[in-house]
Amino acid sequence: MGTADYDFVLVNDGVVLVTSGAIARFKRQWPCSGLPDDMGVIFTYDHRGNLCGIDWFDAETGVDVREPENAEGPALVALSQDAQTFMQGVAI
């Protein structure tokens, strides 16, 4: 298992899981973001820190789900940057 705080989990090198609770709190800053707060998201980064994968999962069951409608956009980019910052902070 990886390193965690309340909102983010470093699953392994380059993989950060963002909880549904983190998304709900994030939506307080981006209320029209289109991000669902009943799902979590996993961001995957390559060895240079570039985002190379986004996978969504049902927060209750943990089962992978399709990307929610209207989830793409600047809010998702900002959330991925928060996850990347967390990952880099743990790696230091």
C-alpha positions in Angstrom: 0.0 0.0 0.0 1.1 3.5 -0.7 1.3 6.8 1.2 -2.0 8.6 1.9 -3.6 11.6 3.3 -7.4 12.1 3.7 -7.9 13.0 0.0 -5.1 11.4 -2.0 -3.5 8.0 -2.0 -0.1 7.3 -3.7 -0.9 3.8 -4.9 2.5 3.3 -6.5 5.1 5.2 -8.4 3.2 7.6 -10.7 -0.3 6.5 -9.7 -2.5 8.8 -7.4 -6.0 7.8 -6.3 -8.3 10.8 -5.5 -11.2 9.9 -3.2 -14.8 11.0 -3.7 -14.5 13.1 -0.5 -11.6 15.0 -2.1 -13.7 15.6 -5.2 -16.6 16.9 -3.1 -14.3 19.3 -1.3 -12.7 20.3 -4.6 -16.2 21.2 -5.9 -16.6 23.8 -3.3 -14.0 25.8 -5.3 -15.4 24.6 -8.7 -19.1 24.3 -8.1 -19.9 24.1 -11.8 -17.0 21.8 -12.6 -19.2 18.9 -13.7 -17.1 16.5 -11.6 -19.2 13.9 -9.7 -18.8 13.5 -6.0 -20.0 9.9 -5.9 -17.0 8.7 -7.9 -13.2 8.7 -7.4 -10.5 9.1 -10.0 -7.1 7.6 -10.5 -4.5 9.7 -12.3 -1.4 8.0 -13.8 1.7 9.9 -14.6 4.8 8.9 -16.6 8.4 9.1 -15.3 8.6 12.7 -16.3 5.4 13.6 -14.4 3.2 13.9 -17.5 -0.4 12.8 -17.1 -0.9 9.7 -19.2 -4.1 8.1 -17.8 -7.4 8.9 -16.1 -9.6 6.1 -14.7 -12.9 6.6 -12.8 -14.4 4.3 -10.2 -17.6 4.1 -8.2 -16.9 5.4 -4.7 -19.2 2.9 -3.0 -18.2 -0.3 -4.8 -14.7 0.5 -6.1 -15.7 -0.8 -9.5 -14.3 0.9 -12.6 -16.8 3.1 -14.4 -16.9 5.1 -17.6 -15.8 8.7 -17.5 -18.8 10.8 -16.3 -20.4 13.2 -18.8 -19.1 16.8 -18.5 -16.1 15.7 -16.4 -13.5 16.9 -18.8 -12.3 20.5 -18.7 -10.3 22.9 -16.6 -11.6 21.6 -13.3 -10.3 18.1 -14.0 -7.0 19.5 -15.1 -6.7 21.5 -11.8 -7.6 18.3 -9.8 -5.0 16.3 -11.7 -2.4 19.1 -10.9 -3.4 18.9 -7.2 -2.8 15.1 -7.4 0.5 15.6 -9.1 1.6 18.1 -6.4 0.7 15.6 -3.7 2.7 12.9 -5.6 5.7 15.1 -5.8 5.5 16.1 -2.2 5.4 12.5 -1.1 8.4 11.6 -3.3 10.6 14.3 -1.8 
